[in-house]
Each structure stands twice: as structure tokens, then as C-alpha cells.
């Protein structure tokens, strides 16, 4: 059981760049920060190591570790080493150094959690990184073709099955349903315990289906989310990506509800300008109503970077999380 020291104990679920953004913010305001990371990546360096060595795809885990390094010369240097990619005409091309380091530790130690903990020690990481599952996952999605969206009333949509996280992330069309193989993957006991002992659990931002909702498809993770006394905060994305083209903020929340209908959310955090500019005042109200259907309050804060409104500002996002965790959100109706 973590020892409380005034700051909340936080677990962040997700993967990729979205999880990295939330971790860079959370490390300023949380105590005993734990990242639980999806392990379904099948592309690039991670996919190659997964296929060749039979290991978990290390890329998203590496990015989470890099995001937790301290802003010191030591932290910045090792973060850069971890993220460095080789560019050659040979088999090392596009491999990230951190992926190779993590895979080597797994091979030496035979334990994915212990290997990640050792990398965390090397980096002096301000938090712990755990895999969502101890076995690699395959993501599948039923996707409705964009051209089929207009269809005849009452007619079943034209669905195709897309296999693999890298393909789902580039799916052109509306994702109707998401699933993982194996359907009941073993979760590390440390991940389940972290959720059960947390004060807050965050989901998002990130690729909504292939990084965020995937976590809710693990029965052990989902059960822990239901049983924990922690409050749950969903952070909406600033922009759409290829897998969510045309999906509104309401659509994001409805998709979460469809894949985890019994999961109660306490707070939905969104960027004020991004939500208003993209969808207007009426849809902000609709988003507030969609949040309420999940049991949540919508909290609007300015959390995008001033020079690039497609990326989160870590200090602004951290301040927003601090508002939420400290209770200012209770007056944000």
C-alpha cells in the first residue's frame, strides 16, 4: 500500500504519445505515479522485436518511461538515449535503442515487470511503468466503410474486420466494435494492485480505440477499475486522428460507454478552445450531457500549447489535473 504524502496516488492508462503527454503532466502533481500501458503494437521496431523474439512490444512502454524522466542532465540524456533510433541500410534501421535495451533485460531476467523496473532505475524515473498484459495482444476492429454511412434506413452497415493495432490506427471509417486476442489476457498482479490502491485513475488522451479503449477490454483491468475506490478521469483528445475522423467528443464518450457500459467516470477533462472551436457551444452542452450519462462532470480548461493547439502543454495539463484532484472540479458545473 503506497504511503500518502499529500499528493494523490495516480494510475494512468493508455499508450503512445497520448499517454506520454499525460505522464509528463502527472509527474508534477501526483505521488506514486504508475503507467499501465497497452501491449498490442505490431508495427515498426516494436512489431519486429515482437515477431522475432516473441516479447511484448516495447515501444509504448519505452515512451512512457522516457516521459517519466526527471528534467535533469541525467534524465534528459537517458531519455534521449532511450528514444534514439538508428538510421542505417541494415537490419538495425529504425530500431529504437530503448526497445533493444528493454528486450535485452526481458531476455536476461525473464520477467517483463522486473525488466521495466530496472530501466526505470537507470532513468531515475518519477513513476513506474507496467504492461497491461504479460502476453502480447492483437487488436481487431469492425469498421464501417465511410461510403456506407449514408445507407438505407434499417439496412445493416457494411462492416469489414481490421486486424492489428497499426491497421486499426489507420482505419478509414467508423469503428463499430473493438476486441482483443487473447480475449482474457493475464494482467500483471502489480497492475491490478496499483489500480486498487490508487486515488485517481486517468484514461486518455491518445488514440481512442487502439490505445485508450483497449485497456477496458482486459477483464482483470476492467474488474479492478470497477472495484477500486479511486475516482476516474477521462481526458479527451485535442484533435481527431485517422481512426476517429468525424467522431465528435460525444462520440468518443459514447464509444467508451459502449465498450465498458458499467464503468462509472467521475470527471471528463477537455480543452476549452479545442472543444468550442471544433464543435460550438451547442455541442459543448451535448458533451456535458454525454459526460453526465457516464456519471461524470465535464471540466473545461486551457490545456493545449499556445504555439501548437494539436499538442498538450504539460504544465497546463498538470495544473488542470491538480484542479481536478484537489476538488476545484466540484464547482465546475
C-alpha positions in Angstrom: 0.0 0.0 0.0 1.6 3.4 -1.0 2.3 5.9 1.7 0.3 9.1 1.2 2.2 12.3 1.3 -0.3 15.0 0.4 -0.4 14.3 -3.3 -2.7 11.7 -4.9 -1.6 8.2 -5.9 -2.4 8.1 -9.6 -2.6 5.3 -12.3 -2.6 6.4 -15.9 -3.9 4.0 -18.6 -3.1 4.3 -22.3 -0.3 4.1 -24.8 1.8 6.0 -27.3 2.1 9.8 -27.5 -1.2 10.4 -25.6 0.0 8.5 -22.5 3.4 10.3 -22.7 1.6 13.7 -22.6 -0.4 12.8 -19.6 2.6 11.3 -17.8 4.7 14.5 -18.4 1.8 16.4 -16.7 1.0 14.0 -13.9 4.6 13.6 -12.7 4.3 17.2 -11.4 1.2 16.7 -9.3 1.0 13.0 -8.4 2.6 10.8 -5.9 3.4 7.1 -6.7 2.5 7.5 -10.3 2.0 4.3 -12.3 1.5 3.9 -16.0 -0.3 0.9 -17.3 0.5 0.6 -21.0 -1.1 -1.2 -23.9 0.9 -4.1 -25.4 -0.8 -4.5 -28.8 1.6 -2.6 -31.1 2.6 -4.6 -34.1 4.3 -2.0 -36.3 7.8 -0.6 -36.7 10.6 -1.5 -34.3 8.2 -2.9 -31.7 6.5 -5.2 -34.2 9.8 -6.5 -35.5 11.0 -7.4 -32.0 7.7 -8.9 -31.1 7.8 -11.1 -34.2 11.5 -12.0 -33.9 11.8 -12.5 -30.1 8.2 -13.3 -29.1 8.3 -10.5 -26.5 5.8 -7.8 -25.6 6.1 -4.8 -28.0 8.3 -2.5 -26.0 7.7 0.8 -27.9 4.8 2.3 -25.9 6.5 1.1 -22.6 9.7 2.9 -23.7 7.8 6.1 -24.4 6.2 6.0 -21.0 9.5 5.5 -19.3 11.1 8.4 -21.3 8.2 10.7 -20.2 8.8 10.0 -16.6 12.5 11.0 -16.6 13.4 14.0 -14.4 14.3 17.3 -16.0 18.0 17.0 -15.1 21.1 16.4 -17.2 20.9 12.7 -16.2 17.2 12.4 -17.1 17.4 14.3 -20.3 20.4 12.4 -21.5 19.0 8.9 -20.8 15.6 9.9 -22.2 17.3 10.9 -25.4 19.3 7.6 -25.5 16.1 5.6 -24.9 14.3 7.4 -27.7 17.2 7.4 -30.2 16.7 5.5 -33.4 19.3 4.0 -35.7 19.2 5.0 -39.4 21.1 2.5 -41.5 20.8 0.4 -44.6 20.9 -2.7 -42.5 18.7 -4.7 -40.0 19.1 -2.1 -37.2 17.3 0.6 -39.3 14.6 2.4 -37.3 15.2 0.3 -34.2 14.9 2.4 -31.0 17.8 2.0 -28.5 15.3 1.8 -25.7 13.4 -1.1 -27.4 16.6 -3.1 -27.7 17.5 -2.3 -24.1 14.1 -3.4 -22.7 14.1 -6.6 -24.9 17.6 -7.5 -23.6 16.6 -7.1 -20.0 13.5 -9.2 -20.6 15.7 -11.9 -22.1 18.1 -11.8 -19.2 15.6 -11.6 -16.4 12.7 -13.5 -17.8 10.2 -11.1 -16.2 8.7 -8.1 -18.1 7.9 -6.2 -14.9 11.3 -6.6 -13.4 12.9 -5.6 -16.7 10.9 -2.4 -16.8 11.7 -1.6 -13.2 15.4 -1.8 -14.0 15.1 0.6 -16.8 13.1 2.9 -14.5 16.0 2.8 -12.0 18.5 3.6 -14.7 16.5 6.7 -15.7 15.6 7.7 -12.2 12.0 7.7 -13.4 9.4 9.5 -11.4 7.0 6.7 -11.5 6.5 3.1 -12.5 5.7 1.6 -15.9 3.7 -1.7 -16.2 2.4 -3.6 -19.1 -1.4 -4.0 -19.4 -0.8 -7.8 -20.1 2.0 -10.2 -19.7 1.4 -11.5 -23.2 1.3 -9.6 -26.5 -2.2 -8.6 -27.7 -3.8 -8.4 -31.1 -6.4 -5.7 -31.7 -9.3 -6.3 -34.1 -12.0 -3.8 -35.1 -15.2 -4.0 -37.1 -15.1 -0.9 -39.3 -18.0 0.6 -41.2 -16.9 2.0 -44.5 -17.3 5.7 -44.8 -19.2 5.5 -48.0 -21.7 3.1 -46.3 -22.5 5.7 -43.7 -25.4 7.1 -45.7 -27.0 3.7 -46.3 -30.7 2.8 -46.4 -32.6 3.2 -43.2 -32.9 -0.2 -41.4 -30.1 -1.7 -43.5 -27.2 -3.3 -41.7 -23.9 -1.3 -42.2 -21.2 -2.7 -44.4 -18.6 -3.9 -41.9 -15.1 -5.1 -42.5 -12.7 -6.6 -40.0 -9.4 -4.8 -39.5 -6.6 -6.8 -37.7 -3.6 -5.3 -35.9 -3.1 -2.1 -33.9 -1.2 -0.4 -36.7 -4.0 -1.1 -39.1 -6.8 -0.1 -36.7 -5.0 3.2 -36.0 -5.2 3.9 -39.8 -8.7 2.6 -40.2 -10.8 4.7 -42.7 -14.3 4.5 -41.5 -16.3 4.4 -38.3 -15.1 1.8 -35.8 -18.2 -0.2 -34.7 -16.7 -2.7 -32.3 -13.3 -3.4 -30.8 -11.9 -6.7 -29.4 -8.5 -8.2 -28.4 -6.9 -11.6 -28.8 -6.5 -13.4 -26.4 -9.8 -12.2 -25.0 -8.8 -12.9 -21.4 -5.1 -11.9 -21.2 -3.3 -12.2 -17.9 -2.7 -8.8 -16.3 0.4 -8.4 -14.1 -0.7 -8.5 -10.4 1.2 -5.3 -9.9 -1.1 -3.5 -12.4 -4.2 -4.8 -10.7 -2.9 -3.8 -7.3 -1.9 -0.3 -8.5 -5.5 0.4 -9.7 -7.0 -1.0 -6.5 -4.7 1.3 -4.3 -5.0 4.4 -6.4 -6.7 7.7 -5.5 -7.3 8.5 -9.2 -7.2 6.6 -12.5 -6.8 8.6 -15.7 -7.8 7.4 -19.2 -6.7 9.3 -22.3 -5.7 11.3 -24.2 -4.5 9.1 -27.0 -5.6 7.0 -30.0 -9.1 6.4 -28.7 -9.7 2.9 -29.8 -6.2 1.4 -30.2 -4.6 2.9 -27.1 -7.3 4.0 -24.7 -10.3 1.7 -25.0 -8.1 -1.4 -25.4 -7.4 -1.2 -21.7 -11.1 -1.7 -20.9 -11.2 -5.0 -22.9 -9.0 -6.8 -20.3 -11.3 -8.5 -17.9 -8.8 -8.2 -15.0 -8.1 -4.5 -15.6 -11.8 -3.7 -16.1 -12.7 -5.6 -12.9 -10.1 -3.6 -11.0 -11.5 -0.4 -12.4 -15.0 -1.4 -11.2 -13.8 -2.4 -7.7 -11.3 0.4 -6.9 -12.3 3.2 -4.7 -10.3 5.6 -6.9 -12.0 8.3 -8.9 -11.7 8.1 -12.7 -10.8 10.9 -15.0 -11.2 10.8 -18.8 -9.1 13.3 -20.8 -10.4 14.0 -24.3 -8.2 14.4 -27.3 -7.4 17.8 -28.8 -7.9 16.7 -32.4 -9.1 13.6 -34.3 -6.7 11.1 -35.8 -7.2 8.6 -38.6 -9.2 6.1 -36.5 -11.6 8.8 -35.2 -12.1 11.0 -38.3 -15.5 12.6 -37.9 -16.0 11.4 -34.4 -17.2 14.1 -32.0 -16.4 14.5 -28.4 -19.8 13.0 -27.7 -18.9 10.1 -30.0 -15.7 9.5 -28.0 -17.6 9.2 -24.8 -20.4 7.1 -26.3 -17.7 4.7 -27.6 -16.3 4.4 -24.1 -19.7 3.6 -22.7 -20.4 1.0 -25.4 -17.2 -0.9 -24.6 -17.5 -0.5 -20.8 -21.2 0.1 -20.1 -20.9 -0.4 -16.4 -17.8 1.8 -15.8 -18.6 5.0 -13.9 -16.5 8.0 -14.7 -16.2 11.0 -12.3 -14.6 13.7 -14.5 -14.2 14.3 -18.2 -11.5 16.9 -18.9 -11.4 18.7 -22.2 -9.6 21.7 -23.7 -11.9 24.8 -23.7 -10.8 26.2 -27.0 -10.4 22.9 -28.9 -13.9 21.7 -27.9 -15.6 25.1 -28.5 -13.8 25.8 -31.8 -14.4 22.4 -33.3 -17.9 21.8 -32.2 -19.6 25.0 -31.0 -21.5 25.9 -27.8 -24.4 23.5 -28.5 -22.1 20.6 -28.8 -20.2 21.6 -25.6 -23.6 21.3 -23.9 -24.1 17.9 -25.6 -20.6 16.8 -24.4 -21.6 17.9 -20.9 -24.7 15.7 -21.2 -22.7 12.8 -22.5 -20.3 13.1 -19.6 -23.3 13.1 -17.2 -24.5 9.8 -18.7 -21.2 8.3 -17.6 -21.8 9.8 -14.1 -19.2 12.5 -14.8 -18.8 16.2 -14.7 -17.3 18.0 -17.7 -14.3 20.2 -16.7 -13.0 22.7 -19.3 -9.5 24.0 -19.1 -7.0 25.6 -21.5 -4.6 22.6 -21.8 -3.3 23.0 -25.4 0.1 24.5 -26.3 -0.1 28.2 -27.4 2.2 27.5 -30.4 0.5 24.2 -31.4 -3.0 23.6 -30.4 -2.8 19.9 -31.5 -0.4 19.1 -28.6 -0.9 19.3 -24.9 1.1 21.7 -22.8 2.5 19.6 -19.9 2.3 22.4 -17.3 -1.2 23.5 -18.3 -2.4 19.9 -18.3 -0.7 19.3 -15.0 -2.4 22.3 -13.5 -5.8 21.1 -14.8 -5.2 17.6 -13.2 -4.3 19.4 -10.0 -7.5 21.3 -10.1 -9.4 18.1 -10.6 -7.6 16.1 -8.0 -7.8 18.9 -5.4 -11.5 19.3 -5.8 -11.9 22.6 -7.8 -13.7 20.4 -10.4 -16.6 20.0 -7.9 -17.6 23.6 -8.6 -17.2 23.4 -12.4 -20.7 22.6 -13.4 
